[in-house]
């Protein structure tokens, strides 16, 4: 997909990828073979009719194309930007299977989703919404599973309220994905549509502490969907993790993103020095690394400008990176991040240190981070994930000067919800047990889906879980 020049994009927070023009989209769409048994549909977690929307593109009937997509996806403009196509639909494309280039399915989905938002041709809420049923549904969490569930239930005529613990709506879509990857207007358009179909949002409300599931059911909600995600950052549990200058990815991204609006929790934007290391190699790690590059680049320029996607000028005045390094305990081939994100980070000057793990963080007399002690790793037999297990190499310790570290090691479930709700079964990690076909929990009237059930996963899988639960919730409510 066409992208901006690395030297230009690394000094601002505007979108990296340019997307296809109309002409480019039509040329790419004509490459589709229209397979009679399309493997790409099987590769898509929500089973989008990929040949169907591409056929509409070839016919230049964009309205039909977006209608085909919206049968199975709520967020084409979002998924077209953040899905891991290479491991899903594009990886299953027969052209890729035969050693060629897959159809750029993600870029084509993005084109149609962007066209719909830009053209104002989206079907109006009043034309889609069923008559009011009088039933009320509470949705816990405003991430992709919660938003998808809320949208589908509202369109079926139910009164839906979404409870969000943060001051912003969107869950990980809002705080966990940088604006250069997912511009705020793209997410805002979907939220505005939900509000137009009658979905109400209550922010700064944590279910499990401010209110419980029992409270919601007692208030007259006929059903509750838990789409709270996995929000507790994974820690290394090594000496020095408490030093000033060691952040989690959640803290780093959220505080940076909210600081300008005055909504940042705690102390506002993180204070950062010259050498930053990101521990981990997933998509979040790449997002942190490229965010750091941008903040440092802004400082190094002669002038500052306002950014419509994220106003970071004041934050950047006290940030000044010179080196951004991703530290990963396995090899490059085991990296879970999207190939596109890794390539983009490398183009922007992010360095990578493979087969390396930190063993302790070193501070000065003021408890400020100044370095981390690392150890080289080898690769042993595959572990449960199918990747080769990293094994420490004795006697290979070395010290890496750093003044900022961001831990991007994944997320775990907050057990508060499962512990405060009777009848919910959860595993030892706090992940809620559900019927995989319906999202039903062991508690009557309560459903769950997304990362709170599966552990950290993709946007599209979380969205699919929300849609499946919405169908079952609707059936349940209409029988009551």
N, C-alpha and C positions, 0 to 999 in steps of 0.2 A: 504494500500500500504506500502511496506517496507520503513522504514525511518532510518536515522542515529541516533545514540545515542544522547539524548538531551545535555549531558555534552560535547560531542565532537563538535556538530554542533553549539552550542551557542557561541563558541569562534572564528568562522570564518563566511565567507559569501558564502560558497559553498552550493550547493543545499541540502535542507533538505530531500526531498523524493528521494529514490534510484530508483524507478521505477521497473517494473517487469523484471525478466529475461525471456528468451525465454520459458523456461519450465513453469514458473509461469503463463505467459500469456496464454499458451496453456491450462493449467489446468483450469484457470478461464473462458476461452472462452467456454470450453465444458459444463459449467453450464448453458449456455443460452438455453432457452426452444424453441427458434425460434417460438415465438407466431404468429399465423396467422393474428392477428390484434394487432401489437405491440404498446403498450401504450408508450413505451420509445421514439418512433419516435415523437409522439404527445408532449411529454415532452421536446423535444429538440427544442429550438427557431428557428434553421435553418433546422429542420427535417432531420438530418442525417439518412441514412439508416443503423441503428445500427445493426439489425440482419444480414444485408448483409455484413458489414465489419467483424463482429464476425464470420460469417460462413467462410469467406476467411481465417481468423486466424486459425480456426479449421483445415482447409485444408492445413495450412502452406503455403498459397499463399499470402505472405505479399504484393507483388506488386499489386495484385488484391484488397486486403484490403485497401491499401492507395488510389487506384484509386476510390474505392467506396466512401471513405470519401471526396476526393477532388471534387466530384460532387457538394457538398453543403458547404464545409468549405475550407477557404484559409489557415487556420493555425492549423492543427491538433496537432502539437508539442506544440503549445502555449495553445490552448484551453484544451488540455489534462492535462495541469498543473494548469490553473487558473479558469476554469469554476466551477460554483456552482452545481455540479452534484446531490447532495443530494436533492436540491430543483427543479431540472429539470429532466433530463432523468432517473437518478437512483431512484429518488423519485417516478417516474411513473412506474418503473419496477414491473411486476406482482409479483415477489418474495417478494419485499418489501411491496407491498400492502397486501400480505398475512401474513405479520409479520416476514418474513425471511430477509436474507441479499440480497440486490440487486446485480445484476451483476456489477462488478467494471468497468463500461463503460468508465469512465474517464481514468482509468489506462490503459485500452486496447487501447484507442485512443492515449494516450501518447506513449505507446509502439510502435505503428505503425508509429507515427510521428517522434519519435526519431530514429527508424530503418531507415526511409527514409533519414533523414539528415545524419546519421552516415554511411550508406552504399553507399551514392552517387548514389542511384538508382532513383532519381527524374527525371521525363521526362524533357529533355532539352528544353530550351525556344524556340529554332528554330523549334522544332517539334510541339509546341502547338500554336504558334502565327499565327494569320490570316494575310493576305497581308495588307500592309499599306493602310489606307483609306484617309490619308491627313487631317483628322479632328484633332483638338487640344482640349484638355480638361484640365482645371485647377481644382485641388483638394486642398481644404483649410483644412490643418490639416493632420498630419501623424499618427493619432491614428488608432485603429482597423477599424473604418468605412472608413476612408480615404484610408488606405492601401488596404483594400478589394476592394473598388471601383476602385482604380488605377490599381490594378492587373487585374481585369476582363476587364476593358476597354483597357488596353495595349494588352492583349491577343486577343482582338477583332480587333487589328490593329490600334487603335487610338494613337496619340501622347499625352502622359500624363505628366504634370508637377505638383508636389506636393509642396505646400508652407507651411513651418513649421516655427513658430515664435521662437522656441528654437534652440540652436545649435546642438541638437541631434534629430535623427529621431526615431519615434515610439510612440510619444504622451505619454499617461499614461502607455503604455507597457514599455516604456524606463525609465521614471522618477518616475512613481507612484507605480511600483511593484518591490520590492527588488530583488537583484540578487539571494538570497537564495531561492526565490520562482520561478523566471524566469531567468535562466542564460543568460547573454548577447549573447553567441553564438547561442542560439535558435532563438532569434529575429533577429540577424544579418544574419542568413541563409535566412530568408524570405525577408529581405531588399535586400540582394545580388541578390535574384531571381528577384525581381522587377526591379532592375537596369539592369539585364541581358535581360529582355524583353523590355527594352527601357524607363522605367519610370525615369524621371529626378527629382531631389530633390533640392529645394532652401530653405536653412535653414536661421535662423535669419531674416525672412521676415514675418511681421505681416500684414495680410489682414484686412483692416479696418483703419489702420494708415499708414503703409508704402505704401500700395497699396489698392485700393478699388475694389469691385466686378465690378463696372463700368469700372475701368481701365483695368481689365482683359478681359472683353468682348470687349472693344475698341481695345485691342492688338491682337484680332483675335481668341481668344478662343471661340469655338462654344458652349461650355457648362461649367458650374462651379458647382462643388459639394462641399457643405459646411459640413465638418466633424470635426469642430473645438472643439467639446466636451464642457464640462462645466468645466471651469478652475478657476473661482473666488471662493476662499474658503469662506465657511459660518462662520460668526463670532458669538460670544456669546453676544457681546454688553453689557458687564458688566464693572464696574470700574476696572482699572488696566490693561486692555488688551494691553496697549501701553508699558508696562514695558519691560525692557531688560530681556530676558529669556522666553518670550511668543512667540511661533512660530505657524504658520499654518502647517498642514501636508505637503502641497505642498512645502512650503519653506524648511522645515526640510529635506524631502526626496530628493528634487532637489539639494539643496546646498550640502548636504552630498555626493550625487552621483557624482556631477560634479566637486567638489572641487579639487580632485587629478589631473584631466586633465587640470586644469587651466581655465575651461570654466564656472565656477560657477558665476551666476549673483550676483551683490552686493558685500557682504563682504566675500564670500567664505563659508566654512563649519560653521555650527552653533557652538557656544561655549556653553558647557553644563556642569552642575555640577554633584552632587551626587544623587539627588532625582528627578526623572522625572515622571510626570503624563501625561497620554494621555486622553483627553476628547473625548468620543465617543466610539462606540462599533461595527463599521463596519469593513470590511476587511482592509481598510486603517489604522484604529486604531491598528489592530493587526500587520500590517506591520511596523508601527512606533515603537510599543512596542518591537518587536523582533529585529528591527534594533538597538534600544537603548541598549538592552541586549548585543548584539554582540560588539558594540563599547565599552561599559563598560568592558566586559570580556577581550577584547584585552589589555586594559590598565592594568588589574590586573595580566596578565601573566608575567613570567620572561622575555620572549623574544617575538619579533614580527617577523612575516613572511610576505612575499608578497602574496596577494590573486589575483588569476587570474580573479575571478568574480568581485571583487571591491577592488581596492587597497586603503585601509583605514588606513594604518599604521600611516601616518603623521597626519591625522585627529584625530585618536584615541589618540595620544600623549597628546592632550589637552581635552580629554573627559574621564570622569570617573564615570560612574553610579554605585550606590550601590543598589538602589531600582527603579523599574519600575512598576508603578501602572496604570491600566486602570480604569477610573472613568466614570460610566454610570448611567444615571438618571432613567433607568428602571431596570427590573430584568433580570437575565441571560436568561430566556426563550424568552425574546423579542429581544435579540441581533441579528442584521442583518448579522453579520459576518458568514462566513462558519464555520461549526462545526470543520472541520479539522484544520483551522487556530487558533481557540480558544484553542483547545486541544494542539496544538503545542506550542502556547505561554505559556500556563500553565505549560507544561513540562519543559520549559526553565526558569521558575522562575518568570514569570510575575504575579503580584498580581492583583486581581479584587476587586473593590469597587462598589457594586451595590446600586441602589436606593439612589444615591447621585448626587448632582449637585453643581458646583461652583457658588458662588454669587458675589465674588469679588476677585481680585488678590492683594496681599499686597507686597509693595516694601520697600527697605531701602532708606537711604539718597541719594544714587547714582542711584536711580530708577532701581535697580536690584530686580528681583523677589526673595522673601524669603519664601512666604507661600501663600496659598489660603484659603479663608473662604468658607466652604461648608455647605450645608443644606440637611438633610435627606428628602426623597420623599416617598410618598405612590402612589398606583396605583388606578386611578378612572375608569370611563367608557371608552370604546374604542374610539379612535379618527379616523380620516379619513384613516389612514394607517391600521386600524384593530387592532392595539396594544392598550393596556390600557394606558390612558393618565396619565403621572406623575403629581402628585399634591404635592406641598410643605407642609411639616409638621412644623407648627409654633413652635418656641422655640427649634429647634433641630440643630441650627448652631454650627459648630465647625471649628477649624483651622487645616489645614494639612500642615506641613512643606514641601516645594518644592522649588527647584531653577530653574527648567525647566518645562514648560508646552507646550504640543503640541496639538493644536486644530484639531481634526479629525472629523469634523461635517458634511462633505459632501461638495458639490460644486454647484455653480450656474453659469448661462450663463453670458458671457461677452456680454453686449448689443451693443458694438461698431459696430459689423457686421450688425445687424438688423437696427441700427440707421443710418448707412452710406449707406444703400442699399435701393433704392426706390423699392416699390412693394413687399417687404418682410413683411408678417404679423407675428407678434410675440406677445406672451402673456406678462403679466406684469413682469414676471421673465426673459424675454428675450429669451424664447424658441421659435424656429421658427415653424410656422404652415405649415404642408405639407400634401399631399395626402399620407395616410399610405401605399397604395399599390405600389406607384411609387417613393415617395420622392420628387415629384414636389412641388415647392413653388409657391407663387402667381406671381413671376417674371419669365417671359419666359426665358428659358435657364439656370435657376438656380435651383439646387436640394439641399436637405439637408438630413442628417440622423445621427443617433447615439445620443449621449447625448445632443447635441445642440437642438434636437427635443423632446426627451423623458425625459430629466433630467438624472441625474447620473444613469447608468444602467450597465449591464454586458458586458464583452468583446464580447461574442457571439452574443448578440442582436445588438450591434453596427456593428459588422461584417455583420450580415444579412441585416441591413439597407443599408450598402454600396453596397452589392451585388444586392439588389432590385433596387437601384437607377442606378447602372451600366447598368442593362438590359434596363431600360427605356431611359437612356441617349443614349445608342447605337441605339435604335429604332428612337429616335429623330434626331440624327446626320445623320443617313443613309437616312432619308427622305428629308433632307435639300438639 
